[in-house]
């Protein structure tokens, strides 16, 4: 199966509190997005990577200039306001011979070789897979006023990560079926689930952490410097 990655890099950096989107900030000597691309290069089945960038992205080309990987890094396409819109534009740019599509956050710099292998293996076997980790904290469901409504059994809960992988035709079908409700979905797998496709959990990794805050960036720097030391 030919695997293509949609590398979602359209975030503006507002939540992070930076004038530059966090995926282009330098960490351990190079832009964060380069660490992500280097991590993806660990998986030999990844044939193409399709970056999806913001409409006013002034940093992507400088970040990747002069770098090469075993996969083909396609010209970036402009994403949308919502994640689902970025997915649609990225999918449209992929060639028809891509069988499996992995949607990955550019701000998750450290997907391990084992994580990538397992999520692709599970997706090849079942059609769709997402990396997940068991939830160890007790979770409360609350209402708008903060009142606790329910305490779900945490043994049936998983915290999911990216890349979230599915057959290309499944993603296309799900996005079409859910086109009026895409704003309700917080991740790629939930679009598949709502459209009736089965999604399976693969092995997640605590180090596959999304950089969202300044503390996350400090953590990533420590991880990368530990690898280099």
Beta strands, then each sheet from edge to edge (+ up, - down):
strand 1: 3-9
strand 2: 26-27
strand 3: 30-31
strand 4: 46-53
strand 5: 72-78
strand 6: 100-105
strand 7: 128-134
strand 8: 141-142
strand 9: 148-150
strand 10: 158-167
strand 11: 200-203
sheet 1: 5+ 4+ 1+ 6+ 10- 7+ 11+
sheet 2: 2+ 3-
sheet 3: 8+ 9-
end
